[in-house]
């Protein structure tokens, strides 16, 4: 009998705690909802502006420009020779053999 009473008290305490948590959560939700006020009703403009098209076009132009500038920067500051002909032209010596270099990973 004492064991059943202990189990019942524990269950009551657990459910009481859960009820308090639920009430606290509901109070917080009510405060959150009540803290928002609508000042003006939303409306749709009669003629939508085409600003989005300009934003997309501007982004595309900026991306193309930055890509071309990066490619030019890398090509201008590249160290070494890319083709055997560049080496022959700069060193004024014939190239007898070419070893390709590949990075692993």
N, CA, C and O atoms as CSV, one atom per row, in Angstrom:
chain,resi,resn,atom,element,x,y,z
A,1,UNK,N,N,0.810,-1.181,0.000
A,1,UNK,CA,C,0.000,0.000,0.000
A,1,UNK,C,C,0.869,1.267,0.000
A,1,UNK,O,O,0.561,2.222,-0.713
A,2,UNK,N,N,1.940,1.283,0.784
A,2,UNK,CA,C,2.821,2.448,0.837
A,2,UNK,C,C,3.517,2.657,-0.502
A,2,UNK,O,O,3.754,3.789,-0.926
A,3,UNK,N,N,3.836,1.555,-1.156
A,3,UNK,CA,C,4.512,1.657,-2.451
A,3,UNK,C,C,3.561,2.265,-3.485
A,3,UNK,O,O,3.987,3.097,-4.286
A,4,UNK,N,N,2.290,1.872,-3.488
A,4,UNK,CA,C,1.314,2.440,-4.409
A,4,UNK,C,C,1.099,3.923,-4.126
A,4,UNK,O,O,0.942,4.727,-5.044
A,5,UNK,N,N,1.095,4.267,-2.855
A,5,UNK,CA,C,0.940,5.665,-2.467
A,5,UNK,C,C,2.131,6.491,-2.961
A,5,UNK,O,O,1.958,7.606,-3.453
A,6,UNK,N,N,3.335,5.939,-2.826
A,6,UNK,CA,C,4.554,6.618,-3.281
A,6,UNK,C,C,4.512,6.803,-4.797
A,6,UNK,O,O,4.858,7.876,-5.291
A,7,UNK,N,N,4.095,5.775,-5.546
A,7,UNK,CA,C,4.008,5.863,-7.005
A,7,UNK,C,C,2.976,6.917,-7.395
A,7,UNK,O,O,3.212,7.715,-8.303
A,8,UNK,N,N,1.836,6.920,-6.711
A,8,UNK,CA,C,0.787,7.898,-7.002
A,8,UNK,C,C,1.273,9.310,-6.711
A,8,UNK,O,O,0.990,10.221,-7.489
A,9,UNK,N,N,1.993,9.520,-5.618
A,9,UNK,CA,C,2.533,10.846,-5.298
A,9,UNK,C,C,3.549,11.290,-6.341
A,9,UNK,O,O,3.547,12.449,-6.757
A,10,UNK,N,N,4.412,10.381,-6.763
A,10,UNK,CA,C,5.404,10.711,-7.781
A,10,UNK,C,C,4.715,11.092,-9.094
A,10,UNK,O,O,5.099,12.066,-9.742
A,11,UNK,N,N,3.700,10.321,-9.481
A,11,UNK,CA,C,2.969,10.614,-10.712
A,11,UNK,C,C,2.276,11.966,-10.601
A,11,UNK,O,O,2.301,12.757,-11.544
A,12,UNK,N,N,1.658,12.234,-9.451
A,12,UNK,CA,C,0.992,13.514,-9.244
A,12,UNK,C,C,2.000,14.672,-9.342
A,12,UNK,O,O,1.719,15.698,-9.963
A,13,UNK,N,N,3.152,14.498,-8.735
A,13,UNK,CA,C,4.186,15.536,-8.794
A,13,UNK,C,C,4.654,15.767,-10.227
A,13,UNK,O,O,4.860,16.909,-10.640
A,14,UNK,N,N,4.822,14.689,-10.981
A,14,UNK,CA,C,5.263,14.805,-12.370
A,14,UNK,C,C,4.215,15.529,-13.201
A,14,UNK,O,O,4.545,16.450,-13.948
A,15,UNK,N,N,2.959,15.124,-13.080
A,15,UNK,CA,C,1.901,15.761,-13.857
A,15,UNK,C,C,1.701,17.212,-13.444
A,15,UNK,O,O,1.418,18.060,-14.289
A,16,UNK,N,N,1.844,17.508,-12.158
A,16,UNK,CA,C,1.735,18.874,-11.687
A,16,UNK,C,C,2.842,19.739,-12.292
A,16,UNK,O,O,2.601,20.873,-12.704
A,17,UNK,N,N,4.057,19.190,-12.341
A,17,UNK,CA,C,5.193,19.912,-12.934
A,17,UNK,C,C,4.949,20.144,-14.425
A,17,UNK,O,O,5.214,21.237,-14.926
A,18,UNK,N,N,4.452,19.141,-15.136
A,18,UNK,CA,C,4.173,19.276,-16.572
A,18,UNK,C,C,3.088,20.330,-16.801
A,18,UNK,O,O,3.171,21.105,-17.754
A,19,UNK,N,N,2.059,20.364,-15.922
A,19,UNK,CA,C,1.005,21.353,-16.056
A,19,UNK,C,C,1.556,22.764,-15.858
A,19,UNK,O,O,1.171,23.684,-16.579
A,20,UNK,N,N,2.444,22.941,-14.898
A,20,UNK,CA,C,3.069,24.250,-14.677
A,20,UNK,C,C,3.892,24.673,-15.894
A,20,UNK,O,O,3.861,25.838,-16.291
A,21,UNK,N,N,4.629,23.728,-16.484
A,21,UNK,CA,C,5.422,24.033,-17.677
A,21,UNK,C,C,4.513,24.442,-18.831
A,21,UNK,O,O,4.809,25.394,-19.552
A,22,UNK,N,N,3.395,23.713,-19.007
A,22,UNK,CA,C,2.475,24.029,-20.096
A,22,UNK,C,C,1.865,25.415,-19.903
A,22,UNK,O,O,1.736,26.171,-20.866
A,23,UNK,N,N,1.494,25.751,-18.693
A,23,UNK,CA,C,0.928,27.078,-18.424
A,23,UNK,C,C,1.961,28.175,-18.690
A,23,UNK,O,O,1.642,29.216,-19.265
A,24,UNK,N,N,3.184,27.929,-18.270
A,24,UNK,CA,C,4.246,28.914,-18.508
A,24,UNK,C,C,4.466,29.106,-20.008
A,24,UNK,O,O,4.618,30.233,-20.479
A,25,UNK,N,N,4.483,28.004,-20.754
A,25,UNK,CA,C,4.667,28.086,-22.205
A,25,UNK,C,C,3.521,28.863,-22.848
A,25,UNK,O,O,3.755,29.708,-23.712
A,26,UNK,N,N,2.272,28.582,-22.429
A,26,UNK,CA,C,1.124,29.301,-22.977
A,26,UNK,C,C,1.201,30.785,-22.657
A,26,UNK,O,O,0.877,31.615,-23.506
A,27,UNK,N,N,1.622,31.133,-21.450
A,27,UNK,CA,C,1.775,32.542,-21.083
A,27,UNK,C,C,2.816,33.226,-21.960
A,27,UNK,O,O,2.614,34.355,-22.407
A,28,UNK,N,N,3.923,32.544,-22.202
A,28,UNK,CA,C,4.975,33.112,-23.051
A,28,UNK,C,C,4.472,33.291,-24.482
A,28,UNK,O,O,4.757,34.312,-25.108
A,29,UNK,N,N,3.732,32.320,-25.009
A,29,UNK,CA,C,3.186,32.434,-26.357
A,29,UNK,C,C,2.195,33.589,-26.448
A,29,UNK,O,O,2.201,34.331,-27.430
A,30,UNK,N,N,1.358,33.747,-25.451
A,30,UNK,CA,C,0.383,34.831,-25.437
A,30,UNK,C,C,1.097,36.180,-25.427
A,30,UNK,O,O,0.692,37.099,-26.140
A,31,UNK,N,N,2.147,36.307,-24.633
A,31,UNK,CA,C,2.915,37.561,-24.587
A,31,UNK,C,C,3.586,37.838,-25.922
A,31,UNK,O,O,3.640,38.985,-26.366
A,32,UNK,N,N,4.100,36.789,-26.567
A,32,UNK,CA,C,4.760,36.968,-27.864
A,32,UNK,C,C,3.760,37.440,-28.902
A,32,UNK,O,O,4.057,38.344,-29.683
A,33,UNK,N,N,2.584,36.841,-28.920
A,33,UNK,CA,C,1.573,37.218,-29.897
A,33,UNK,C,C,1.062,38.625,-29.612
A,33,UNK,O,O,0.830,39.393,-30.545
A,34,UNK,N,N,0.886,38.969,-28.366
A,34,UNK,CA,C,0.366,40.283,-28.019
A,34,UNK,C,C,1.399,41.390,-28.203
A,34,UNK,O,O,1.035,42.566,-28.236
A,35,UNK,N,N,2.669,41.044,-28.322
A,35,UNK,CA,C,3.692,42.065,-28.466
A,35,UNK,C,C,3.807,42.563,-29.905
A,35,UNK,O,O,4.542,43.513,-30.171
A,36,UNK,N,N,3.088,41.932,-30.836
A,36,UNK,CA,C,3.133,42.343,-32.232
A,36,UNK,C,C,1.870,43.128,-32.541
A,36,UNK,O,O,0.757,42.658,-32.306
A,37,UNK,N,N,2.057,44.331,-33.071
A,37,UNK,CA,C,0.917,45.149,-33.454
A,37,UNK,C,C,1.036,45.497,-34.923
A,37,UNK,O,O,2.134,45.762,-35.411
A,38,UNK,N,N,-0.070,45.501,-35.627
A,38,UNK,CA,C,-0.065,45.859,-37.033
A,38,UNK,C,C,-0.387,47.335,-37.131
A,38,UNK,O,O,-1.462,47.767,-36.716
A,39,UNK,N,N,0.522,48.101,-37.670
A,39,UNK,CA,C,0.345,49.541,-37.781
A,39,UNK,C,C,-0.440,49.880,-39.043
A,39,UNK,O,O,-1.321,50.739,-39.026
A,40,UNK,N,N,-0.109,49.190,-40.147
A,40,UNK,CA,C,-0.775,49.475,-41.415
A,40,UNK,C,C,-1.030,48.147,-42.115
A,40,UNK,O,O,-0.172,47.265,-42.095
A,41,UNK,N,N,-2.179,47.996,-42.724
A,41,UNK,CA,C,-2.505,46.774,-43.448
A,41,UNK,C,C,-1.606,46.647,-44.679
A,41,UNK,O,O,-1.358,47.644,-45.358
A,42,UNK,N,N,-1.113,45.447,-44.979
A,42,UNK,CA,C,-0.260,45.278,-46.162
A,42,UNK,C,C,-1.081,45.419,-47.439
A,42,UNK,O,O,-2.219,44.956,-47.521
A,43,UNK,N,N,-0.483,46.061,-48.424
A,43,UNK,CA,C,-1.147,46.233,-49.716
A,43,UNK,C,C,-0.183,45.884,-50.831
A,43,UNK,O,O,1.035,45.959,-50.665
A,44,UNK,N,N,-0.736,45.504,-51.959
A,44,UNK,CA,C,0.065,45.194,-53.140
A,44,UNK,C,C,0.034,46.407,-54.049
A,44,UNK,O,O,-1.048,46.927,-54.322
A,45,UNK,N,N,1.186,46.884,-54.533
A,45,UNK,CA,C,1.172,48.056,-55.407
A,45,UNK,C,C,0.451,47.739,-56.721
A,45,UNK,O,O,0.501,46.601,-57.187
A,46,UNK,N,N,-0.219,48.729,-57.324
A,46,UNK,CA,C,-0.956,48.459,-58.563
A,46,UNK,C,C,-0.058,48.083,-59.732
A,46,UNK,O,O,-0.430,47.240,-60.548
A,47,UNK,N,N,1.104,48.688,-59.825
A,47,UNK,CA,C,2.045,48.313,-60.883
A,47,UNK,C,C,3.379,47.954,-60.226
A,47,UNK,O,O,4.091,48.828,-59.732
A,48,UNK,N,N,3.707,46.666,-60.226
A,48,UNK,CA,C,4.956,46.247,-59.565
A,48,UNK,C,C,6.177,46.811,-60.294
A,48,UNK,O,O,6.206,46.879,-61.522
A,49,UNK,N,N,7.165,47.208,-59.526
A,49,UNK,CA,C,8.373,47.778,-60.135
A,49,UNK,C,C,9.261,46.657,-60.656
A,49,UNK,O,O,9.187,45.519,-60.193
A,50,UNK,N,N,10.086,46.992,-61.608
A,50,UNK,CA,C,10.975,46.011,-62.232
A,50,UNK,C,C,12.380,46.102,-61.643
A,50,UNK,O,O,13.369,45.849,-62.332
A,51,UNK,N,N,12.457,46.461,-60.375
A,51,UNK,CA,C,13.758,46.608,-59.721
A,51,UNK,C,C,14.455,45.259,-59.592
A,51,UNK,O,O,15.684,45.201,-59.616
A,52,UNK,N,N,13.696,44.173,-59.455
A,52,UNK,CA,C,14.308,42.853,-59.312
A,52,UNK,C,C,15.099,42.485,-60.553
A,52,UNK,O,O,16.169,41.884,-60.444
A,53,UNK,N,N,14.597,42.833,-61.731
A,53,UNK,CA,C,15.314,42.559,-62.970
A,53,UNK,C,C,16.655,43.294,-62.977
A,53,UNK,O,O,17.672,42.733,-63.386
A,54,UNK,N,N,16.655,44.536,-62.530
A,54,UNK,CA,C,17.902,45.308,-62.489
A,54,UNK,C,C,18.880,44.733,-61.474
A,54,UNK,O,O,20.090,44.748,-61.700
A,55,UNK,N,N,18.373,44.233,-60.372
A,55,UNK,CA,C,19.245,43.628,-59.363
A,55,UNK,C,C,19.887,42.368,-59.921
A,55,UNK,O,O,21.083,42.150,-59.730
A,56,UNK,N,N,19.116,41.537,-60.606
A,56,UNK,CA,C,19.655,40.309,-61.192
A,56,UNK,C,C,20.677,40.635,-62.272
A,56,UNK,O,O,21.749,40.032,-62.315
A,57,UNK,N,N,20.353,41.587,-63.144
A,57,UNK,CA,C,21.303,41.963,-64.196
A,57,UNK,C,C,22.580,42.562,-63.613
A,57,UNK,O,O,23.677,42.271,-64.088
A,58,UNK,N,N,22.439,43.393,-62.590
A,58,UNK,CA,C,23.623,43.971,-61.944
A,58,UNK,C,C,24.494,42.898,-61.304
A,58,UNK,O,O,25.721,42.952,-61.394
A,59,UNK,N,N,23.862,41.929,-60.662
A,59,UNK,CA,C,24.618,40.826,-60.064
A,59,UNK,C,C,25.341,40.009,-61.110
A,59,UNK,O,O,26.486,39.607,-60.901
A,60,UNK,N,N,24.687,39.754,-62.243
A,60,UNK,CA,C,25.321,38.984,-63.312
A,60,UNK,C,C,26.517,39.733,-63.892
A,60,UNK,O,O,27.561,39.135,-64.150
A,61,UNK,N,N,26.366,41.035,-64.097
A,61,UNK,CA,C,27.474,41.843,-64.631
A,61,UNK,C,C,28.630,41.882,-63.640
A,61,UNK,O,O,29.791,41.752,-64.029
A,62,UNK,N,N,28.315,42.060,-62.363
A,62,UNK,CA,C,29.370,42.093,-61.340
A,62,UNK,C,C,30.085,40.753,-61.257
A,62,UNK,O,O,31.306,40.719,-61.106
A,63,UNK,N,N,29.352,39.649,-61.352
A,63,UNK,CA,C,29.978,38.326,-61.306
A,63,UNK,C,C,30.878,38.104,-62.514
A,63,UNK,O,O,31.986,37.585,-62.375
A,64,UNK,N,N,30.412,38.491,-63.694
A,64,UNK,CA,C,31.227,38.342,-64.896
A,64,UNK,C,C,32.489,39.202,-64.814
A,64,UNK,O,O,33.578,38.745,-65.160
A,65,UNK,N,N,32.342,40.434,-64.361
A,65,UNK,CA,C,33.493,41.327,-64.237
A,65,UNK,C,C,34.517,40.784,-63.242
A,65,UNK,O,O,35.715,40.774,-63.524
A,66,UNK,N,N,34.043,40.331,-62.071
A,66,UNK,CA,C,34.983,39.824,-61.069
A,66,UNK,C,C,35.650,38.542,-61.540
A,66,UNK,O,O,36.815,38.307,-61.218
A,67,UNK,N,N,34.947,37.708,-62.291
A,67,UNK,CA,C,35.553,36.489,-62.826
A,67,UNK,C,C,36.645,36.825,-63.830
A,67,UNK,O,O,37.730,36.246,-63.786
A,68,UNK,N,N,36.366,37.747,-64.725
A,68,UNK,CA,C,37.370,38.129,-65.723
A,68,UNK,C,C,38.577,38.801,-65.074
A,68,UNK,O,O,39.712,38.556,-65.484
A,69,UNK,N,N,38.349,39.634,-64.079
A,69,UNK,CA,C,39.456,40.293,-63.400
A,69,UNK,C,C,40.327,39.278,-62.656
A,69,UNK,O,O,41.553,39.390,-62.656
A,70,UNK,N,N,39.696,38.297,-62.028
A,70,UNK,CA,C,40.464,37.261,-61.325
A,70,UNK,C,C,41.300,36.434,-62.310
A,70,UNK,O,O,42.455,36.114,-62.031
A,71,UNK,N,N,40.721,36.095,-63.443
A,71,UNK,CA,C,41.464,35.339,-64.456
A,71,UNK,C,C,42.646,36.149,-64.977
A,71,UNK,O,O,43.738,35.610,-65.158
A,72,UNK,N,N,42.432,37.446,-65.218
A,72,UNK,CA,C,43.526,38.291,-65.690
A,72,UNK,C,C,44.607,38.420,-64.622
A,72,UNK,O,O,45.797,38.392,-64.936
A,73,UNK,N,N,44.198,38.563,-63.362
A,73,UNK,CA,C,45.151,38.685,-62.253
A,73,UNK,C,C,46.014,37.424,-62.143
A,73,UNK,O,O,47.234,37.516,-62.007
A,74,UNK,N,N,45.392,36.267,-62.200
A,74,UNK,CA,C,46.124,35.002,-62.090
A,74,UNK,C,C,47.074,34.831,-63.272
A,74,UNK,O,O,48.212,34.396,-63.096
A,75,UNK,N,N,46.613,35.171,-64.473
A,75,UNK,CA,C,47.457,35.022,-65.658
A,75,UNK,C,C,48.643,35.983,-65.606
A,75,UNK,O,O,49.747,35.619,-66.011
A,76,UNK,N,N,48.433,37.195,-65.119
A,76,UNK,CA,C,49.505,38.191,-65.090
A,76,UNK,C,C,50.577,37.833,-64.060
A,76,UNK,O,O,51.765,38.030,-64.316
A,77,UNK,N,N,50.177,37.316,-62.908
A,77,UNK,CA,C,51.134,37.034,-61.845
A,77,UNK,C,C,51.559,35.570,-61.780
A,77,UNK,O,O,52.118,35.133,-60.774
A,78,UNK,N,N,51.304,34.821,-62.826
A,78,UNK,CA,C,51.709,33.416,-62.858
A,78,UNK,C,C,53.228,33.312,-62.927
A,78,UNK,O,O,53.887,34.024,-63.685
A,79,UNK,N,N,53.760,32.410,-62.119
A,79,UNK,CA,C,55.206,32.189,-62.126
A,79,UNK,C,C,55.476,30.884,-62.861
A,79,UNK,O,O,54.759,29.900,-62.680
A,80,UNK,N,N,56.504,30.881,-63.681
A,80,UNK,CA,C,56.885,29.670,-64.386
A,80,UNK,C,C,56.431,29.697,-65.838
A,80,UNK,O,O,55.934,30.703,-66.345
A,81,UNK,N,N,56.620,28.568,-66.478
A,81,UNK,CA,C,56.299,28.433,-67.888
A,81,UNK,C,C,55.172,27.436,-68.041
A,81,UNK,O,O,55.106,26.434,-67.329
A,82,UNK,N,N,54.284,27.726,-68.983
A,82,UNK,CA,C,53.139,26.859,-69.205
A,82,UNK,C,C,53.400,25.917,-70.381
A,82,UNK,O,O,53.029,24.745,-70.336
A,83,UNK,N,N,54.026,26.422,-71.412
A,83,UNK,CA,C,54.290,25.600,-72.606
A,83,UNK,C,C,55.798,25.564,-72.879
A,83,UNK,O,O,56.533,26.467,-72.479
A,84,UNK,N,N,56.240,24.516,-73.560
A,84,UNK,CA,C,57.662,24.459,-73.932
A,84,UNK,C,C,58.076,25.617,-74.838
A,84,UNK,O,O,59.225,26.056,-74.791
A,85,UNK,N,N,57.162,26.110,-75.653
A,85,UNK,CA,C,57.479,27.225,-76.549
A,85,UNK,C,C,57.814,28.498,-75.752
A,85,UNK,O,O,58.700,29.256,-76.147
A,86,UNK,N,N,57.123,28.733,-74.654
A,86,UNK,CA,C,57.448,29.886,-73.808
A,86,UNK,C,C,58.861,29.760,-73.265
A,86,UNK,O,O,59.612,30.735,-73.244
A,87,UNK,N,N,59.220,28.580,-72.832
A,87,UNK,CA,C,60.563,28.347,-72.295
A,87,UNK,C,C,61.617,28.563,-73.365
A,87,UNK,O,O,62.628,29.212,-73.098
A,88,UNK,N,N,61.416,28.037,-74.573
A,88,UNK,CA,C,62.373,28.225,-75.663
A,88,UNK,C,C,62.509,29.698,-76.019
A,88,UNK,O,O,63.615,30.186,-76.250
A,89,UNK,N,N,61.385,30.405,-76.063
A,89,UNK,CA,C,61.415,31.815,-76.436
A,89,UNK,C,C,62.149,32.651,-75.387
A,89,UNK,O,O,62.947,33.516,-75.747
A,90,UNK,N,N,61.896,32.411,-74.102
A,90,UNK,CA,C,62.506,33.227,-73.052
A,90,UNK,C,C,63.967,32.849,-72.794
A,90,UNK,O,O,64.777,33.725,-72.492
A,91,UNK,N,N,64.317,31.584,-72.904
A,91,UNK,CA,C,65.684,31.143,-72.607
A,91,UNK,C,C,66.568,31.078,-73.849
A,91,UNK,O,O,67.784,30.923,-73.735
A,92,UNK,N,N,65.984,31.193,-75.002
A,92,UNK,CA,C,66.687,31.073,-76.292
A,92,UNK,C,C,67.524,29.808,-76.351
A,92,UNK,O,O,68.646,29.813,-76.858
A,93,UNK,N,N,66.971,28.734,-75.834
A,93,UNK,CA,C,67.591,27.418,-75.881
A,93,UNK,C,C,66.539,26.400,-76.299
A,93,UNK,O,O,65.363,26.559,-75.970
A,94,UNK,N,N,66.945,25.353,-77.024
A,94,UNK,CA,C,65.957,24.352,-77.414
A,94,UNK,C,C,65.549,23.486,-76.213
A,94,UNK,O,O,66.364,23.209,-75.333
A,95,UNK,N,N,64.302,23.073,-76.189
A,95,UNK,CA,C,63.790,22.195,-75.137
A,95,UNK,C,C,63.935,20.772,-75.633
A,95,UNK,O,O,63.400,20.414,-76.682
A,96,UNK,N,N,64.662,19.958,-74.874
A,96,UNK,CA,C,64.896,18.577,-75.291
A,96,UNK,C,C,63.867,17.617,-74.705
A,96,UNK,O,O,63.529,16.624,-75.351
A,97,UNK,N,N,63.362,17.879,-73.512
A,97,UNK,CA,C,62.384,16.990,-72.870
A,97,UNK,C,C,61.477,17.814,-71.961
A,97,UNK,O,O,61.860,18.876,-71.468
A,98,UNK,N,N,60.275,17.303,-71.753
A,98,UNK,CA,C,59.301,17.975,-70.903
A,98,UNK,C,C,58.765,16.967,-69.906
A,98,UNK,O,O,58.298,15.894,-70.288
A,99,UNK,N,N,58.833,17.312,-68.621
A,99,UNK,CA,C,58.265,16.475,-67.572
A,99,UNK,C,C,57.020,17.172,-67.038
A,99,UNK,O,O,57.081,18.326,-66.613
A,100,UNK,N,N,55.907,16.476,-67.063
A,100,UNK,CA,C,54.680,17.098,-66.553
A,100,UNK,C,C,54.648,16.960,-65.034
A,100,UNK,O,O,55.127,15.972,-64.478
A,101,UNK,N,N,54.091,17.941,-64.390
A,101,UNK,CA,C,53.999,17.962,-62.935
A,101,UNK,C,C,52.531,18.012,-62.535
A,101,UNK,O,O,51.797,18.908,-62.951
A,102,UNK,N,N,52.112,17.053,-61.732
A,102,UNK,CA,C,50.730,17.038,-61.225
A,102,UNK,C,C,50.781,16.933,-59.723
A,102,UNK,O,O,51.515,16.123,-59.157
A,103,UNK,N,N,49.982,17.774,-59.084
A,103,UNK,CA,C,49.889,17.715,-57.628
A,103,UNK,C,C,48.959,16.579,-57.235
A,103,UNK,O,O,47.917,16.366,-57.854
A,104,UNK,N,N,49.346,15.869,-56.215
A,104,UNK,CA,C,48.507,14.780,-55.723
A,104,UNK,C,C,47.520,15.327,-54.722
A,104,UNK,O,O,47.887,16.108,-53.843
A,105,UNK,N,N,46.251,14.919,-54.851
A,105,UNK,CA,C,45.236,15.303,-53.870
A,105,UNK,C,C,44.529,16.459,-54.272
A,105,UNK,O,O,43.637,16.917,-53.558
